[in-house]
Amino acid sequence: MNKTQKFFFLAFLINITYLIITFIFFYGLDSSLMNKNTNDYLTFHNAGLLAIRDISNLYNSSLYIFPFRYFPLSAYIFTPFSALGLDGGYFVFQLFNFSLGMINLYIIYKIIKIIKRETSMESFNLVKFRYVFSDPKNESILHQYAIILIILPQFMNYFLGQINILVSFFILLSLLYFLKKGIKNDFLGGLFLGFGILLKPTLILILPFVILLNYNKENKRYDFDFKRSIIRLLGPIVLLMSSWIYFLLFPQMFDDFIEVNLGGKYTYTIEGGLEINPSFSLTRIILTLAEIFGAKLNGFLTLVTITLLILIPTYYLFIHNSNKSTKLVEGYLGGILVMLIVYFDSWPHHIVVLAPFLAFFLLFHKNFKFYKMIKSLYYLLAVLIVIFWGIFYLTYEFLPMNIGGMVLILTLYSYFLFYLKKNSSKSQLEFPFNNV
């Protein structure tokens, strides 16, 4: 085996070790770090049971250690695991997570294969999936596979019993079908993205990036493919409207859903009444800073304001992006970065969702001026984002914010914006919304 193959094999073994350590803590130890009575999986286990027993109480926070934040239909995804009991369900759920992680690698291969056909990027040998592991031409792909498996957020995702691998599966699958093109594939891509949104409502921020709106430099106008855009959005709309049926039947469910997701109140209260949270999101840190200085900001209005300030310039540069072959991939990356920056509670294990799209960026844009910087930031995120989370709990009494995590994600976002700006010529940006 060459060095890259050895690295991948090591990463694979470490990923399995993450899972084994998780099982040891869940089944064998009564640790304050994690045990079966404090694991995040309890939320999904209880939601799966409530989905079939008492759906109206799905968002009743008194029934959970940590609140259930997701759309009602998503609760049924966990019901098969819940039916196995806590111990059995957790074991099967984690094996399911591990298996999906391997399937995600295959989906990544399929996405790269499509992009390769449409670009002049370096020549990979992607005739068969197994060539990723054996052909030296594919070493950079295998290296990214290894990084995805070995990052510390993967361990945190297993350890906490979280669902980010499942979320990644749905959004990667949605991207794959969008790239295949055609009416049927546009619908399926939207449908799978809709399932991802059911499990992580903040992924709704990806939706603007799948709309087929582009700036045409030659004609100096915006081109909008209305029909295909509607078909792409049809899947998410149907799934979200299905969830709204529950909200109409049980109005209290809607009130509780809004409170859990948009109230920004998932905090710990420490001495002096200060509400703290280890999230690295810009919104959370602004709310904490305001409270330190005696101001009480409205959480929802703060969220909306920061979302617009981050999303609008990102989307404007995106629709002017002239790199059509990888534009949709970059749209997903942009949407996920915006989500991590603006939502109240962005945790280290959410990097599992971001990682495949950073891998795509590194594989597709090796000539980008700041390629090495983005690569370095990605690898720092792979380790430091969890370390900064741990440091927060050691320093919150005098520094009640996850500054380190926020700096990393904002720096990465800044370089991504620079990339979009670089691919949006000056002449393009001189005609905002003319001749739409």
LODO-842371 format. One line per field, with one value per residue (C-alpha): x, y, z; residue in one letter; residue number from 1. Coordinates in Angstrom, 2 decimals. Layout:
# LODO-842371
X = c(X/...)
Y = c(Y/...)
Z = c(Z/...)
residu = c(A/...)
num = c(NUM/...)
END
This chain:
# LODO-842371
X = c(0.00/1.16/0.97/-2.51/-3.91/-2.33/-3.80/-7.28/-6.98/-5.89/-8.80/-11.22/-9.91/-10.07/-13.66/-14.51/-12.65/-14.85/-17.85/-16.39/-15.58/-19.15/-20.56/-18.27/-19.52/-23.17/-23.40/-20.52/-19.88/-21.89/-19.72/-20.60/-19.23/-21.88/-24.10/-27.40/-29.34/-27.74/-27.11/-28.66/-30.06/-32.68/-34.33/-34.68/-35.74/-38.52/-39.59/-39.89/-42.21/-44.26/-44.76/-46.93/-48.29/-48.92/-47.75/-49.35/-46.67/-43.76/-42.37/-43.24/-39.82/-40.69/-40.47/-36.88/-33.47/-32.69/-35.51/-36.70/-36.19/-37.15/-40.25/-42.99/-42.56/-38.92/-39.95/-41.24/-37.71/-36.70/-39.72/-38.18/-35.18/-37.37/-39.43/-36.29/-36.03/-33.37/-30.45/-31.28/-32.35/-29.17/-26.97/-28.79/-28.94/-25.18/-24.49/-26.91/-24.91/-21.66/-23.12/-24.51/-21.06/-19.66/-22.55/-21.84/-18.34/-19.87/-22.25/-19.28/-17.58/-20.68/-20.81/-17.14/-17.63/-20.38/-18.35/-15.34/-17.36/-18.26/-14.93/-11.29/-10.12/-7.29/-7.82/-9.23/-9.81/-13.39/-14.58/-15.30/-15.68/-12.93/-10.43/-10.67/-8.82/-6.32/-5.46/-2.74/-4.62/-7.33/-5.10/-6.48/-10.03/-8.90/-7.12/-10.37/-12.23/-9.76/-10.19/-13.99/-13.73/-11.10/-12.26/-13.09/-16.65/-17.26/-16.39/-18.61/-21.46/-21.21/-20.54/-23.57/-25.86/-26.42/-27.87/-25.46/-24.38/-28.03/-28.48/-25.36/-26.77/-29.92/-28.24/-25.48/-28.14/-30.09/-27.00/-26.31/-29.78/-29.69/-26.39/-27.87/-30.31/-33.73/-37.22/-37.41/-33.99/-34.79/-37.85/-35.94/-33.13/-35.63/-37.36/-34.15/-33.21/-36.65/-35.90/-32.66/-34.62/-37.10/-34.14/-32.38/-34.78/-31.95/-30.93/-33.82/-31.06/-29.82/-33.08/-32.21/-29.06/-30.93/-33.14/-31.95/-31.23/-28.04/-26.58/-25.95/-22.87/-23.27/-26.87/-26.45/-29.60/-30.73/-31.88/-34.45/-35.61/-39.01/-40.24/-37.20/-36.88/-40.47/-39.90/-36.78/-38.72/-41.75/-40.31/-39.40/-42.74/-44.75/-42.82/-42.98/-46.67/-47.29/-45.69/-47.94/-50.95/-49.82/-49.45/-52.99/-54.39/-52.42/-51.80/-49.77/-47.29/-46.61/-46.12/-43.70/-41.86/-41.33/-40.23/-37.66/-36.25/-36.54/-36.59/-32.84/-33.41/-31.38/-28.90/-27.36/-27.80/-24.70/-23.94/-25.24/-28.11/-26.04/-27.36/-24.53/-24.20/-21.09/-22.38/-19.85/-22.55/-22.28/-25.90/-25.37/-22.22/-23.90/-26.80/-24.35/-22.33/-25.50/-26.52/-23.07/-23.44/-26.94/-28.90/-31.68/-31.99/-34.94/-33.54/-35.77/-35.14/-31.42/-31.48/-33.40/-31.14/-27.88/-29.27/-30.10/-26.74/-24.89/-27.20/-27.84/-24.22/-23.47/-26.41/-25.71/-22.16/-23.37/-25.81/-23.00/-20.60/-19.34/-18.09/-21.16/-19.77/-19.38/-21.80/-24.43/-21.80/-20.66/-24.26/-24.60/-21.32/-22.50/-25.87/-24.27/-21.72/-24.50/-26.44/-23.48/-22.83/-26.35/-28.33/-28.37/-26.90/-24.04/-22.12/-18.86/-20.68/-22.39/-19.03/-19.83/-22.40/-19.94/-16.97/-17.97/-18.54/-15.18/-13.69/-15.38/-14.01/-10.47/-10.76/-12.26/-10.38/-6.70/-5.78/-7.64/-5.32/-6.09/-6.45/-3.83/-5.50/-8.91/-7.26/-5.56/-8.79/-10.63/-8.03/-8.03/-11.82/-11.44/-9.65/-9.89/-13.66/-14.12/-11.21/-12.67/-15.97/-14.16/-12.25/-15.56/-16.57/-13.25/-13.41/-17.09/-16.98/-14.78/-15.23/-18.78/-18.48/-16.98/-14.81/-12.31/-14.94/-16.57/-13.27/-12.53/-15.91/-16.01/-12.50/-13.44/-16.59/-14.55/-12.27/-15.29/-16.77/-13.47/-13.68/-17.20/-16.10/-13.14/-15.49/-17.83/-16.24/-16.35/-18.56/-21.07/-21.37/-22.05/-25.57/-27.48/-31.09/-31.08/-33.21/-34.49)
Y = c(0.00/3.55/6.33/7.50/3.98/3.48/6.79/5.77/2.37/4.09/6.56/3.68/1.92/5.14/5.68/2.19/3.03/6.12/3.81/1.30/4.04/5.29/1.84/1.48/4.75/4.12/0.52/0.09/3.35/5.77/8.73/12.40/12.83/10.55/7.69/6.22/8.67/11.82/10.92/13.05/9.86/9.89/12.79/10.80/7.68/9.55/11.34/8.03/6.76/9.94/9.86/6.75/7.24/10.95/13.11/16.23/16.24/15.92/19.33/19.16/20.03/18.47/15.04/15.52/16.26/18.11/19.50/17.87/20.58/18.88/18.77/16.32/13.86/13.33/11.70/8.65/8.03/7.14/4.99/1.70/2.26/3.29/0.12/-1.91/-0.32/2.13/-0.30/-2.22/0.85/2.74/-0.15/-0.54/3.23/3.57/0.68/2.37/5.60/3.80/2.10/5.38/6.92/4.32/4.84/8.58/7.88/6.11/9.02/11.40/9.22/9.41/13.21/13.59/11.29/13.55/16.71/15.12/14.57/18.25/19.85/19.81/19.14/16.71/13.29/10.84/7.23/6.77/4.00/1.86/2.76/0.39/2.36/5.15/2.84/1.35/3.79/6.37/8.92/8.96/9.53/13.01/11.57/8.77/11.34/13.32/10.14/9.59/13.14/12.77/9.55/10.74/14.24/14.71/15.88/12.31/11.04/13.67/12.69/9.03/9.87/12.11/9.86/12.57/12.43/14.41/11.38/10.76/14.43/14.25/11.21/13.05/16.24/14.39/12.26/15.39/16.96/13.78/13.78/17.49/16.98/14.15/16.69/16.03/16.68/13.39/13.91/17.52/16.30/13.49/15.88/18.23/15.37/14.13/17.69/17.95/14.91/16.60/19.72/17.63/16.44/19.80/22.70/25.22/23.48/25.43/27.98/25.72/26.15/29.52/27.97/25.22/27.75/28.10/31.84/33.01/36.24/36.16/38.25/38.43/39.64/41.56/40.06/37.43/34.07/32.21/28.68/28.87/25.38/23.44/25.59/24.83/21.12/21.25/22.96/20.70/17.92/20.19/22.00/18.76/17.43/20.71/21.17/17.65/18.72/21.76/19.45/18.45/22.08/22.79/19.82/20.60/24.39/23.98/21.87/24.84/27.21/24.78/24.19/27.92/28.33/25.55/26.59/30.37/31.47/31.06/29.91/26.69/28.01/27.34/29.91/30.55/32.74/36.26/35.07/35.09/32.66/30.87/28.43/26.80/27.40/28.98/30.81/34.55/35.02/33.23/35.19/38.53/37.63/36.68/39.88/41.95/40.27/40.88/44.60/44.71/44.71/42.21/41.54/39.76/36.37/35.97/39.47/39.06/35.75/37.24/40.30/38.34/35.77/38.48/40.20/36.96/35.30/38.23/38.96/35.24/34.60/37.68/36.54/32.99/33.84/35.82/32.90/32.06/28.57/26.71/23.16/23.20/26.01/23.84/22.17/25.61/26.58/23.72/24.74/28.34/27.38/25.18/27.86/30.43/27.97/27.41/31.13/32.37/29.73/29.97/26.55/25.44/22.55/20.81/17.69/19.81/19.92/16.36/17.89/20.52/18.16/16.52/19.92/21.24/18.05/18.82/22.36/21.12/18.51/20.86/24.12/23.36/26.46/28.84/31.50/30.67/26.93/26.18/28.52/26.87/23.46/24.51/25.94/22.72/20.61/22.99/22.71/18.93/19.10/22.49/22.95/20.17/21.42/24.95/23.43/21.75/24.93/26.79/24.66/25.45/29.21/30.17/31.91/34.67/34.09/32.78/32.50/30.07/32.71/30.25/28.28/31.43/32.82/29.59/29.40/33.13/33.00/30.03/31.84/34.94/32.95/31.29/34.72/35.74/32.69/33.65/37.23/36.03/34.06/37.03/39.47/43.20/43.72/41.25/43.08/46.40/45.35/44.36/43.48/45.25/43.68/40.87)
Z = c(0.00/-0.71/1.88/0.88/1.04/4.45/5.61/4.44/6.13/9.35/9.09/8.56/11.67/13.69/12.58/13.85/17.06/17.47/17.31/19.78/22.30/21.93/22.71/25.74/27.22/26.39/27.59/30.03/31.84/33.93/33.00/33.34/29.81/28.32/29.34/28.17/30.34/28.94/25.29/22.54/21.03/23.82/22.01/18.79/20.70/22.52/19.33/17.51/20.23/20.43/16.66/17.01/20.53/21.09/18.18/19.69/22.42/20.00/20.99/24.68/26.11/29.48/27.80/26.69/28.14/24.91/22.74/19.53/16.88/13.65/11.46/12.54/9.66/10.61/13.90/11.99/10.67/14.23/15.05/13.78/16.05/18.99/18.60/19.41/22.85/23.97/24.10/20.94/19.01/19.88/18.72/15.40/14.91/15.31/12.93/10.53/10.93/10.19/7.10/5.79/6.23/3.83/1.41/1.50/0.21/-2.78/-3.44/-3.31/-5.95/-8.18/-7.84/-8.72/-11.69/-13.08/-12.50/-14.19/-17.35/-17.49/-16.61/-17.55/-14.00/-13.37/-14.84/-12.32/-13.25/-12.09/-14.36/-11.29/-7.62/-6.53/-8.62/-6.05/-3.67/-6.11/-8.89/-8.04/-10.17/-7.49/-4.47/-3.79/-3.61/-1.29/0.87/1.22/2.08/4.90/6.20/6.22/8.26/10.73/11.68/15.35/14.59/13.34/16.79/18.39/16.08/17.16/20.80/21.16/19.13/16.53/13.01/10.84/8.79/7.93/7.02/4.84/3.07/2.03/0.85/-1.02/-2.70/-3.61/-5.17/-7.14/-8.68/-9.48/-11.30/-13.35/-14.81/-16.31/-14.94/-13.02/-11.44/-10.55/-8.66/-6.90/-6.00/-4.42/-2.63/-1.03/-0.09/1.50/3.67/4.72/5.69/7.68/9.77/9.93/9.29/8.91/5.68/4.15/3.50/0.67/-1.25/-2.86/-4.28/-6.17/-7.95/-11.56/-11.56/-13.26/-14.57/-18.31/-18.92/-22.69/-22.60/-19.36/-17.89/-15.41/-16.76/-14.70/-15.52/-13.82/-14.73/-13.53/-10.43/-9.42/-10.00/-7.83/-5.06/-5.35/-3.16/-0.22/-0.53/-0.41/2.59/4.49/3.75/5.03/8.29/8.38/8.48/11.97/12.97/11.77/13.65/16.81/17.05/20.25/18.27/16.03/18.96/20.58/17.28/16.80/20.41/20.14/16.76/16.63/20.24/20.71/24.28/24.40/26.96/30.35/33.10/35.21/38.20/37.72/35.52/32.32/29.69/27.88/25.00/23.43/19.88/17.50/15.49/15.02/16.10/19.40/20.18/19.42/21.73/24.49/24.03/24.17/27.43/28.93/28.20/29.63/26.38/25.74/22.03/20.47/19.40/16.36/14.99/15.56/13.67/10.72/10.54/10.57/8.13/5.61/6.09/5.40/2.88/0.49/-0.51/-0.67/-2.97/-5.10/-5.77/-6.32/-9.12/-10.81/-10.48/-13.96/-13.06/-14.26/-14.01/-10.23/-9.42/-7.75/-5.54/-4.45/-3.80/-1.32/0.32/0.55/2.02/4.69/5.62/5.98/8.15/10.47/10.82/11.42/13.33/17.12/17.83/15.59/17.13/16.18/14.98/12.29/10.51/9.41/7.04/5.80/5.27/1.95/0.35/1.51/0.05/-3.27/-3.21/-2.60/-5.37/-7.96/-7.34/-6.91/-8.91/-6.60/-5.23/-1.59/-2.05/0.62/3.08/2.64/2.93/6.16/7.58/6.78/8.55/11.51/11.67/11.65/14.99/16.65/16.38/18.97/21.09/21.17/22.29/25.17/26.03/26.29/29.27/30.96/30.38/30.24/33.64/32.20/28.44/27.90/24.09/21.59/19.93/18.46/16.57/15.26/13.97/12.10/10.38/9.53/8.09/5.94/4.81/3.90/1.61/0.04/-0.69/-2.24/-4.49/-5.60/-6.20/-8.25/-10.49/-10.88/-13.31/-12.67/-15.69/-14.30/-11.01/-12.68/-13.70/-10.59/-11.44/-14.79/-17.53/-15.35)
residu = c(M/N/K/T/Q/K/F/F/F/L/A/F/L/I/N/I/T/Y/L/I/I/T/F/I/F/F/Y/G/L/D/S/S/L/M/N/K/N/T/N/D/Y/L/T/F/H/N/A/G/L/L/A/I/R/D/I/S/N/L/Y/N/S/S/L/Y/I/F/P/F/R/Y/F/P/L/S/A/Y/I/F/T/P/F/S/A/L/G/L/D/G/G/Y/F/V/F/Q/L/F/N/F/S/L/G/M/I/N/L/Y/I/I/Y/K/I/I/K/I/I/K/R/E/T/S/M/E/S/F/N/L/V/K/F/R/Y/V/F/S/D/P/K/N/E/S/I/L/H/Q/Y/A/I/I/L/I/I/L/P/Q/F/M/N/Y/F/L/G/Q/I/N/I/L/V/S/F/F/I/L/L/S/L/L/Y/F/L/K/K/G/I/K/N/D/F/L/G/G/L/F/L/G/F/G/I/L/L/K/P/T/L/I/L/I/L/P/F/V/I/L/L/N/Y/N/K/E/N/K/R/Y/D/F/D/F/K/R/S/I/I/R/L/L/G/P/I/V/L/L/M/S/S/W/I/Y/F/L/L/F/P/Q/M/F/D/D/F/I/E/V/N/L/G/G/K/Y/T/Y/T/I/E/G/G/L/E/I/N/P/S/F/S/L/T/R/I/I/L/T/L/A/E/I/F/G/A/K/L/N/G/F/L/T/L/V/T/I/T/L/L/I/L/I/P/T/Y/Y/L/F/I/H/N/S/N/K/S/T/K/L/V/E/G/Y/L/G/G/I/L/V/M/L/I/V/Y/F/D/S/W/P/H/H/I/V/V/L/A/P/F/L/A/F/F/L/L/F/H/K/N/F/K/F/Y/K/M/I/K/S/L/Y/Y/L/L/A/V/L/I/V/I/F/W/G/I/F/Y/L/T/Y/E/F/L/P/M/N/I/G/G/M/V/L/I/L/T/L/Y/S/Y/F/L/F/Y/L/K/K/N/S/S/K/S/Q/L/E/F/P/F/N/N/V)
num = c(1/2/3/4/5/6/7/8/9/10/11/12/13/14/15/16/17/18/19/20/21/22/23/24/25/26/27/28/29/30/31/32/33/34/35/36/37/38/39/40/41/42/43/44/45/46/47/48/49/50/51/52/53/54/55/56/57/58/59/60/61/62/63/64/65/66/67/68/69/70/71/72/73/74/75/76/77/78/79/80/81/82/83/84/85/86/87/88/89/90/91/92/93/94/95/96/97/98/99/100/101/102/103/104/105/106/107/108/109/110/111/112/113/114/115/116/117/118/119/120/121/122/123/124/125/126/127/128/129/130/131/132/133/134/135/136/137/138/139/140/141/142/143/144/145/146/147/148/149/150/151/152/153/154/155/156/157/158/159/160/161/162/163/164/165/166/167/168/169/170/171/172/173/174/175/176/177/178/179/180/181/182/183/184/185/186/187/188/189/190/191/192/193/194/195/196/197/198/199/200/201/202/203/204/205/206/207/208/209/210/211/212/213/214/215/216/217/218/219/220/221/222/223/224/225/226/227/228/229/230/231/232/233/234/235/236/237/238/239/240/241/242/243/244/245/246/247/248/249/250/251/252/253/254/255/256/257/258/259/260/261/262/263/264/265/266/267/268/269/270/271/272/273/274/275/276/277/278/279/280/281/282/283/284/285/286/287/288/289/290/291/292/293/294/295/296/297/298/299/300/301/302/303/304/305/306/307/308/309/310/311/312/313/314/315/316/317/318/319/320/321/322/323/324/325/326/327/328/329/330/331/332/333/334/335/336/337/338/339/340/341/342/343/344/345/346/347/348/349/350/351/352/353/354/355/356/357/358/359/360/361/362/363/364/365/366/367/368/369/370/371/372/373/374/375/376/377/378/379/380/381/382/383/384/385/386/387/388/389/390/391/392/393/394/395/396/397/398/399/400/401/402/403/404/405/406/407/408/409/410/411/412/413/414/415/416/417/418/419/420/421/422/423/424/425/426/427/428/429/430/431/432/433/434/435/436)
END
